[in-house]
């Protein structure tokens, strides 16, 4: 049986400790209070700070950065942390902007984390679309990441990234077995674009889990910023209507302390 320790630091930021590796997702370590512009008349205020400071993290083998151009996924303090990791895996445009130790992965391409004393982790970028059809010129590239290593019992550990439910995400269910899914939720929308959603709603997450059938689904990135429209209460209300076989797969990550999951 293989265990992974996942610590939710806040927003999309998690520390994943598995198979002797330490991986950080989407570093956000700025204090709360500041408003950030996302472009084209959209903005958001950070309402909650990180549960851990960047200085409290262990040495990092890799950062899994779903995208670099929105501050709720990479803020100023998170940017300062990137050079301390051995490698930063992100989108190809993000890697060109960041340079340094970053490497860009197109969808369905794989990077191998290798070391003599640990099992190899295959990191495969998966499709993500951060908004409705035709929104790519405005929202830019985003990636999800699937982590696979020898000894997994239930399947890959998958980070969805900021995405709506669309055919690219459904393809993940067709192409791989997912044991643990970190789902970026929140149902993001902005006044300037009306009812259009830029991340998954709770109802879409339930629909996705019917396809994925993960052993464990872990919601992240649903609170801590003013642009989120669906917090934990909304997700729980939607889960209460879902079949038990779906509802029982969901677990809530405590903030700031690790949760052990079987992967």
C-alpha positions in Angstrom: 0.0 0.0 0.0 1.4 3.4 -1.0 0.6 6.5 1.0 0.9 10.2 0.1 0.9 13.1 2.5 -0.9 16.1 1.2 -0.8 19.4 3.0 -3.2 22.1 1.9 -1.5 25.4 2.4 -4.2 27.6 0.9 -6.0 28.2 -2.5 -4.4 25.9 -5.0 -1.2 25.4 -3.0 -0.5 22.0 -1.7 2.6 20.1 -0.6 2.6 16.6 -1.9 5.0 14.2 -0.2 5.1 10.8 -1.9 7.6 8.1 -2.7 10.3 10.1 -1.1 9.6 13.2 -3.2 8.4 16.6 -2.2 6.3 18.5 -4.7 4.6 21.8 -4.4 1.6 22.9 -6.5 0.9 26.5 -7.6 2.8 28.5 -4.9 0.8 31.3 -3.3 2.3 32.8 -0.2 1.4 36.5 -0.2 -0.5 37.8 2.8 -4.2 38.6 2.4 -5.7 42.0 1.5 -4.2 42.9 -1.8 -6.3 43.1 -5.0 -4.7 41.6 -8.2 -5.7 42.3 -11.8 -6.2 39.4 -14.1 -6.6 41.6 -17.2 -9.6 42.6 -19.4 -11.4 44.2 -16.5 -11.2 41.3 -14.1 -9.6 41.3 -10.7 -9.8 39.6 -7.3 -8.8 40.4 -3.7 -7.0 37.8 -1.6 -9.0 37.2 1.5 -7.0 34.5 3.3 -3.3 34.0 3.8 -1.3 30.8 3.6 -1.3 28.3 6.4 2.4 27.9 6.2 5.1 30.4 5.2 7.4 29.6 2.3 10.3 29.5 4.7 8.6 26.7 6.6 8.6 24.3 3.6 11.1 21.4 3.3 13.5 21.4 0.3 11.5 21.0 -2.8 12.2 18.5 -5.6 9.7 20.1 -8.0 7.0 22.8 -8.4 4.0 21.8 -10.4 2.7 25.2 -11.8 -0.5 24.9 -13.6 -0.1 28.5 -15.0 2.1 31.4 -14.1 0.0 34.4 -15.3 -2.7 34.6 -12.6 -1.7 35.7 -9.1 -4.1 33.3 -7.4 -1.9 30.5 -8.8 1.5 32.2 -8.6 1.9 35.4 -6.5 4.9 37.5 -5.7 6.1 35.4 -2.8 5.5 32.2 -4.7 7.5 33.5 -7.6 10.4 34.2 -5.3 10.3 30.5 -4.2 10.6 29.0 -7.7 14.4 29.1 -7.9 14.7 27.0 -4.7 13.1 23.9 -6.4 15.1 21.5 -8.5 12.7 22.0 -11.4 9.5 23.9 -12.2 7.1 22.1 -14.5 4.5 24.3 -16.2 3.0 25.2 -19.6 5.3 25.9 -22.6 4.4 29.6 -22.7 4.9 29.8 -18.9 8.3 28.2 -19.2 9.3 30.8 -21.8 8.2 33.6 -19.6 9.9 32.2 -16.4 13.1 30.8 -17.9 15.6 29.5 -15.3 14.8 26.0 -13.9 11.3 25.9 -15.6 10.4 23.3 -18.2 7.3 23.4 -20.4 5.0 20.4 -20.9 2.5 20.3 -23.7 -0.7 18.3 -23.0 0.0 14.5 -22.8 3.8 14.9 -22.7 5.7 13.5 -19.7 8.6 14.6 -17.5 10.4 12.0 -15.3 11.6 12.9 -11.8 14.4 10.5 -11.2 16.9 9.9 -8.4 19.0 6.8 -7.4 17.3 6.3 -4.0 13.6 6.8 -5.0 11.1 5.5 -7.5 10.7 7.5 -10.7 7.7 9.7 -10.8 6.2 10.3 -14.3 4.6 13.7 -14.5 2.2 14.0 -17.5 0.6 17.3 -18.4 -3.1 17.0 -19.0 -5.5 19.4 -20.8 -7.2 22.3 -19.1 -9.3 25.2 -20.4 -9.6 28.1 -18.0 -13.0 29.3 -19.3 -15.7 28.9 -22.0 -15.1 28.0 -25.6 -13.0 30.5 -27.5 -11.6 32.0 -24.2 -8.0 30.9 -24.8 -6.7 34.2 -26.2 -7.9 35.9 -23.1 -7.1 33.4 -20.3 -4.0 31.7 -21.7 -2.6 28.2 -21.3 -3.2 26.1 -18.3 -2.1 22.6 -17.5 -3.2 19.8 -15.2 -0.7 17.1 -14.0 -1.0 13.4 -13.5 1.6 11.7 -11.3 2.4 8.0 -11.6 5.0 5.9 -9.9 5.5 2.2 -9.2 3.5 0.8 -6.3 0.4 2.9 -6.7 -2.7 0.9 -5.6 -5.5 3.0 -7.1 -4.0 4.9 -9.9 -2.5 8.3 -10.8 -2.5 11.3 -8.5 -4.1 14.0 -10.7 -4.2 17.8 -10.3 -6.9 19.2 -12.5 -5.6 22.8 -12.7 -7.9 25.7 -13.2 -10.3 24.4 -15.7 -14.0 24.0 -16.6 -15.3 20.6 -17.5 -14.9 20.1 -21.2 -13.8 17.3 -23.6 -10.1 17.8 -22.8 -10.7 17.0 -19.2 -13.1 14.2 -20.0 -10.2 12.7 -22.0 -8.3 12.2 -18.7 -11.0 9.7 -17.6 -10.6 7.8 -20.9 -6.8 7.7 -21.0 -5.8 7.0 -17.5 -6.9 5.5 -14.1 -7.1 8.2 -11.5 -6.7 7.2 -7.8 -6.6 10.6 -6.2 -7.9 13.8 -7.8 -7.1 17.3 -6.6 -10.0 19.3 -8.1 -9.7 23.0 -8.6 -13.3 24.2 -8.0 -14.8 27.6 -7.0 -17.1 28.2 -10.0 -15.2 31.4 -10.8 -17.0 34.3 -12.6 -16.6 38.0 -12.9 -19.1 40.9 -13.1 -17.7 42.0 -16.5 -18.4 38.6 -18.1 -21.7 37.8 -16.5 -22.7 34.2 -15.9 -19.6 32.7 -17.7 -17.6 30.3 -15.5 -13.8 30.1 -15.5 -13.3 27.1 -13.2 -15.4 24.0 -12.3 -18.6 24.3 -10.4 -19.6 21.7 -7.7 -22.1 20.1 -10.0 -19.5 19.7 -12.8 -17.1 18.2 -10.3 -19.8 15.6 -9.4 -20.3 14.9 -13.1 -16.5 14.5 -13.6 -16.2 12.1 -10.7 -18.9 9.9 -12.3 -16.5 9.6 -15.2 -13.2 9.4 -13.3 -14.4 7.3 -10.5 -11.3 8.2 -8.3 -10.7 6.5 -5.0 -10.4 9.9 -3.4 -11.5 13.4 -4.6 -9.9 16.4 -2.8 -11.4 19.8 -3.5 -8.9 22.7 -3.5 -8.9 26.4 -4.8 -12.5 27.2 -3.8 -12.0 29.8 -1.1 -9.5 32.5 -0.1 -10.2 34.9 -3.0 -13.1 37.2 -3.8 -13.7 35.9 -7.3 -14.8 32.4 -6.0 -18.5 31.9 -6.2 -18.8 28.5 -4.7 -17.2 27.8 -1.4 -17.2 24.6 0.8 -20.9 25.1 1.8 -22.0 25.1 -1.8 -19.9 22.0 -2.7 -21.3 20.1 0.3 -24.8 21.0 -0.7 -24.2 19.6 -4.2 -22.6 16.5 -2.8 -25.6 15.9 -0.5 -27.7 15.5 -3.7 -25.1 13.1 -5.4 -25.3 9.3 -5.2 -23.5 7.9 -2.2 -20.9 6.2 -4.4 -19.8 9.7 -5.6 -20.3 11.5 -2.3 -18.2 9.0 -0.3 -15.2 9.6 -2.6 -14.8 13.3 -1.4 -12.6 14.3 1.5 -11.7 17.7 2.8 -8.1 18.6 3.2 -7.4 20.3 6.6 -5.5 23.6 6.2 -1.9 23.5 7.3 -1.7 19.9 8.5 -1.0 16.8 6.3 -3.7 14.3 5.3 -2.5 10.8 4.4 -4.3 9.2 1.4 -3.8 5.8 -0.2 -2.8 6.3 -3.8 
